[in-house]
Amino acid sequence: MTDKKNPPKTEAELKAERLAKALRDNLHRRKAQARSRDAAPTPAPKDEAE
């Protein structure tokens, strides 16, 4: 008995899902990096008059 609601996925569909997951993971990683850069204390500017 085949399930008509969930037919087996083609290779192209599987590849598209893997790509979508990789892109989501990359976006989450980049956002985390940006948040950590924003939260990091910035060094005090050097006094150029010295």
PDB file as gemmi writes it, atoms N, CA and C in Angstrom:
CRYST1    1.000    1.000    1.000  90.00  90.00  90.00 P 1                      
ATOM      1  N   MET A   1       0.833  -1.174   0.000  1.00  0.00           N  
ATOM      2  CA  MET A   1       0.000   0.000   0.000  1.00  0.00           C  
ATOM      3  C   MET A   1       0.888   1.251   0.000  1.00  0.00           C  
ATOM      4  N   THR A   2       0.661   2.125  -0.961  1.00  0.00           N  
ATOM      5  CA  THR A   2       1.446   3.349  -1.041  1.00  0.00           C  
ATOM      6  C   THR A   2       0.686   4.492  -0.390  1.00  0.00           C  
ATOM      7  N   ASP A   3       1.430   5.379   0.205  1.00  0.00           N  
ATOM      8  CA  ASP A   3       0.850   6.527   0.874  1.00  0.00           C  
ATOM      9  C   ASP A   3       0.828   7.680  -0.123  1.00  0.00           C  
ATOM     10  N   LYS A   4      -0.349   8.093  -0.584  1.00  0.00           N  
ATOM     11  CA  LYS A   4      -0.444   9.145  -1.590  1.00  0.00           C  
ATOM     12  C   LYS A   4      -0.129  10.525  -1.038  1.00  0.00           C  
ATOM     13  N   LYS A   5      -0.222  10.709   0.268  1.00  0.00           N  
ATOM     14  CA  LYS A   5       0.068  12.015   0.859  1.00  0.00           C  
ATOM     15  C   LYS A   5       1.569  12.282   0.923  1.00  0.00           C  
ATOM     16  N   ASN A   6       2.379  11.257   1.070  1.00  0.00           N  
ATOM     17  CA  ASN A   6       3.828  11.401   1.171  1.00  0.00           C  
ATOM     18  C   ASN A   6       4.517  10.485   0.171  1.00  0.00           C  
ATOM     19  N   PRO A   7       4.502  10.861  -1.120  1.00  0.00           N  
ATOM     20  CA  PRO A   7       5.189  10.003  -2.089  1.00  0.00           C  
ATOM     21  C   PRO A   7       6.696  10.064  -1.863  1.00  0.00           C  
ATOM     22  N   PRO A   8       7.422   9.058  -2.316  1.00  0.00           N  
ATOM     23  CA  PRO A   8       8.878   9.103  -2.139  1.00  0.00           C  
ATOM     24  C   PRO A   8       9.462  10.325  -2.848  1.00  0.00           C  
ATOM     25  N   LYS A   9      10.452  10.932  -2.230  1.00  0.00           N  
ATOM     26  CA  LYS A   9      11.034  12.163  -2.777  1.00  0.00           C  
ATOM     27  C   LYS A   9      12.083  11.826  -3.826  1.00  0.00           C  
ATOM     28  N   THR A  10      12.164  12.693  -4.818  1.00  0.00           N  
ATOM     29  CA  THR A  10      13.156  12.513  -5.874  1.00  0.00           C  
ATOM     30  C   THR A  10      14.513  12.994  -5.367  1.00  0.00           C  
ATOM     31  N   GLU A  11      15.540  12.666  -6.108  1.00  0.00           N  
ATOM     32  CA  GLU A  11      16.893  13.106  -5.741  1.00  0.00           C  
ATOM     33  C   GLU A  11      16.975  14.627  -5.727  1.00  0.00           C  
ATOM     34  N   ALA A  12      16.305  15.274  -6.674  1.00  0.00           N  
ATOM     35  CA  ALA A  12      16.336  16.738  -6.737  1.00  0.00           C  
ATOM     36  C   ALA A  12      15.677  17.347  -5.501  1.00  0.00           C  
ATOM     37  N   GLU A  13      14.584  16.755  -5.056  1.00  0.00           N  
ATOM     38  CA  GLU A  13      13.912  17.266  -3.855  1.00  0.00           C  
ATOM     39  C   GLU A  13      14.782  17.072  -2.623  1.00  0.00           C  
ATOM     40  N   LEU A  14      15.435  15.917  -2.537  1.00  0.00           N  
ATOM     41  CA  LEU A  14      16.320  15.667  -1.399  1.00  0.00           C  
ATOM     42  C   LEU A  14      17.491  16.649  -1.393  1.00  0.00           C  
ATOM     43  N   LYS A  15      18.042  16.902  -2.579  1.00  0.00           N  
ATOM     44  CA  LYS A  15      19.159  17.842  -2.694  1.00  0.00           C  
ATOM     45  C   LYS A  15      18.717  19.247  -2.298  1.00  0.00           C  
ATOM     46  N   ALA A  16      17.517  19.647  -2.737  1.00  0.00           N  
ATOM     47  CA  ALA A  16      17.002  20.973  -2.402  1.00  0.00           C  
ATOM     48  C   ALA A  16      16.791  21.104  -0.895  1.00  0.00           C  
ATOM     49  N   GLU A  17      16.323  20.049  -0.256  1.00  0.00           N  
ATOM     50  CA  GLU A  17      16.133  20.086   1.193  1.00  0.00           C  
ATOM     51  C   GLU A  17      17.470  20.194   1.923  1.00  0.00           C  
ATOM     52  N   ARG A  18      18.474  19.456   1.453  1.00  0.00           N  
ATOM     53  CA  ARG A  18      19.805  19.543   2.076  1.00  0.00           C  
ATOM     54  C   ARG A  18      20.378  20.942   1.914  1.00  0.00           C  
ATOM     55  N   LEU A  19      20.212  21.533   0.730  1.00  0.00           N  
ATOM     56  CA  LEU A  19      20.702  22.885   0.483  1.00  0.00           C  
ATOM     57  C   LEU A  19      19.982  23.886   1.380  1.00  0.00           C  
ATOM     58  N   ALA A  20      18.671  23.752   1.496  1.00  0.00           N  
ATOM     59  CA  ALA A  20      17.896  24.669   2.334  1.00  0.00           C  
ATOM     60  C   ALA A  20      18.351  24.573   3.787  1.00  0.00           C  
ATOM     61  N   LYS A  21      18.594  23.360   4.270  1.00  0.00           N  
ATOM     62  CA  LYS A  21      19.051  23.182   5.654  1.00  0.00           C  
ATOM     63  C   LYS A  21      20.435  23.801   5.836  1.00  0.00           C  
ATOM     64  N   ALA A  22      21.319  23.595   4.877  1.00  0.00           N  
ATOM     65  CA  ALA A  22      22.662  24.169   4.969  1.00  0.00           C  
ATOM     66  C   ALA A  22      22.599  25.692   4.991  1.00  0.00           C  
ATOM     67  N   LEU A  23      21.727  26.271   4.165  1.00  0.00           N  
ATOM     68  CA  LEU A  23      21.600  27.728   4.140  1.00  0.00           C  
ATOM     69  C   LEU A  23      21.034  28.262   5.454  1.00  0.00           C  
ATOM     70  N   ARG A  24      20.049  27.558   6.022  1.00  0.00           N  
ATOM     71  CA  ARG A  24      19.492  27.982   7.322  1.00  0.00           C  
ATOM     72  C   ARG A  24      20.552  27.909   8.408  1.00  0.00           C  
ATOM     73  N   ASP A  25      21.314  26.803   8.420  1.00  0.00           N  
ATOM     74  CA  ASP A  25      22.361  26.652   9.423  1.00  0.00           C  
ATOM     75  C   ASP A  25      23.409  27.751   9.285  1.00  0.00           C  
ATOM     76  N   ASN A  26      23.774  28.082   8.053  1.00  0.00           N  
ATOM     77  CA  ASN A  26      24.755  29.129   7.810  1.00  0.00           C  
ATOM     78  C   ASN A  26      24.235  30.479   8.291  1.00  0.00           C  
ATOM     79  N   LEU A  27      22.955  30.754   8.029  1.00  0.00           N  
ATOM     80  CA  LEU A  27      22.362  32.013   8.473  1.00  0.00           C  
ATOM     81  C   LEU A  27      22.376  32.106   9.997  1.00  0.00           C  
ATOM     82  N   HIS A  28      22.014  31.020  10.678  1.00  0.00           N  
ATOM     83  CA  HIS A  28      22.024  31.018  12.147  1.00  0.00           C  
ATOM     84  C   HIS A  28      23.442  31.252  12.677  1.00  0.00           C  
ATOM     85  N   ARG A  29      24.422  30.633  12.035  1.00  0.00           N  
ATOM     86  CA  ARG A  29      25.811  30.799  12.468  1.00  0.00           C  
ATOM     87  C   ARG A  29      26.276  32.235  12.268  1.00  0.00           C  
ATOM     88  N   ARG A  30      25.936  32.838  11.120  1.00  0.00           N  
ATOM     89  CA  ARG A  30      26.336  34.223  10.862  1.00  0.00           C  
ATOM     90  C   ARG A  30      25.656  35.185  11.825  1.00  0.00           C  
ATOM     91  N   LYS A  31      24.397  34.939  12.139  1.00  0.00           N  
ATOM     92  CA  LYS A  31      23.695  35.804  13.094  1.00  0.00           C  
ATOM     93  C   LYS A  31      24.328  35.704  14.470  1.00  0.00           C  
ATOM     94  N   ALA A  32      24.699  34.497  14.879  1.00  0.00           N  
ATOM     95  CA  ALA A  32      25.337  34.315  16.186  1.00  0.00           C  
ATOM     96  C   ALA A  32      26.680  35.048  16.218  1.00  0.00           C  
ATOM     97  N   GLN A  33      27.433  34.986  15.122  1.00  0.00           N  
ATOM     98  CA  GLN A  33      28.720  35.690  15.062  1.00  0.00           C  
ATOM     99  C   GLN A  33      28.503  37.198  15.151  1.00  0.00           C  
ATOM    100  N   ALA A  34      27.498  37.699  14.462  1.00  0.00           N  
ATOM    101  CA  ALA A  34      27.222  39.137  14.496  1.00  0.00           C  
ATOM    102  C   ALA A  34      26.803  39.569  15.892  1.00  0.00           C  
ATOM    103  N   ARG A  35      25.986  38.755  16.549  1.00  0.00           N  
ATOM    104  CA  ARG A  35      25.571  39.098  17.917  1.00  0.00           C  
ATOM    105  C   ARG A  35      26.769  39.120  18.853  1.00  0.00           C  
ATOM    106  N   SER A  36      27.688  38.164  18.693  1.00  0.00           N  
ATOM    107  CA  SER A  36      28.841  38.131  19.589  1.00  0.00           C  
ATOM    108  C   SER A  36      29.770  39.317  19.318  1.00  0.00           C  
ATOM    109  N   ARG A  37      29.869  39.748  18.059  1.00  0.00           N  
ATOM    110  CA  ARG A  37      30.687  40.927  17.746  1.00  0.00           C  
ATOM    111  C   ARG A  37      30.059  42.176  18.339  1.00  0.00           C  
ATOM    112  N   ASP A  38      28.732  42.286  18.277  1.00  0.00           N  
ATOM    113  CA  ASP A  38      28.054  43.460  18.830  1.00  0.00           C  
ATOM    114  C   ASP A  38      28.177  43.498  20.348  1.00  0.00           C  
ATOM    115  N   ALA A  39      28.206  42.343  20.998  1.00  0.00           N  
ATOM    116  CA  ALA A  39      28.258  42.279  22.451  1.00  0.00           C  
ATOM    117  C   ALA A  39      29.685  42.440  22.980  1.00  0.00           C  
ATOM    118  N   ALA A  40      30.682  42.226  22.130  1.00  0.00           N  
ATOM    119  CA  ALA A  40      32.076  42.316  22.569  1.00  0.00           C  
ATOM    120  C   ALA A  40      32.426  43.770  22.882  1.00  0.00           C  
ATOM    121  N   PRO A  41      33.166  43.988  23.955  1.00  0.00           N  
ATOM    122  CA  PRO A  41      33.565  45.370  24.276  1.00  0.00           C  
ATOM    123  C   PRO A  41      34.542  45.895  23.225  1.00  0.00           C  
ATOM    124  N   THR A  42      34.370  47.135  22.853  1.00  0.00           N  
ATOM    125  CA  THR A  42      35.268  47.719  21.862  1.00  0.00           C  
ATOM    126  C   THR A  42      36.465  48.328  22.590  1.00  0.00           C  
ATOM    127  N   PRO A  43      37.644  48.214  22.023  1.00  0.00           N  
ATOM    128  CA  PRO A  43      38.819  48.808  22.692  1.00  0.00           C  
ATOM    129  C   PRO A  43      38.720  50.326  22.682  1.00  0.00           C  
ATOM    130  N   ALA A  44      39.286  50.932  23.698  1.00  0.00           N  
ATOM    131  CA  ALA A  44      39.262  52.385  23.817  1.00  0.00           C  
ATOM    132  C   ALA A  44      40.108  52.977  22.702  1.00  0.00           C  
ATOM    133  N   PRO A  45      39.647  54.068  22.106  1.00  0.00           N  
ATOM    134  CA  PRO A  45      40.441  54.687  21.024  1.00  0.00           C  
ATOM    135  C   PRO A  45      41.752  55.242  21.586  1.00  0.00           C  
ATOM    136  N   LYS A  46      42.793  55.080  20.790  1.00  0.00           N  
ATOM    137  CA  LYS A  46      44.108  55.578  21.214  1.00  0.00           C  
ATOM    138  C   LYS A  46      44.159  57.084  21.048  1.00  0.00           C  
ATOM    139  N   ASP A  47      44.830  57.725  21.986  1.00  0.00           N  
ATOM    140  CA  ASP A  47      44.971  59.171  21.939  1.00  0.00           C  
ATOM    141  C   ASP A  47      46.117  59.475  20.970  1.00  0.00           C  
ATOM    142  N   GLU A  48      45.794  60.142  19.863  1.00  0.00           N  
ATOM    143  CA  GLU A  48      46.791  60.405  18.835  1.00  0.00           C  
ATOM    144  C   GLU A  48      47.643  61.632  19.175  1.00  0.00           C  
ATOM    145  N   ALA A  49      47.308  62.361  20.218  1.00  0.00           N  
ATOM    146  CA  ALA A  49      48.047  63.576  20.585  1.00  0.00           C  
ATOM    147  C   ALA A  49      49.383  63.239  21.234  1.00  0.00           C  
ATOM    148  N   GLU A  50      49.531  62.033  21.706  1.00  0.00           N  
ATOM    149  CA  GLU A  50      50.765  61.693  22.411  1.00  0.00           C  
ATOM    150  C   GLU A  50      51.934  61.536  21.493  1.00  0.00           C  
TER     151      GLU A  50                                                      
END                                                                             
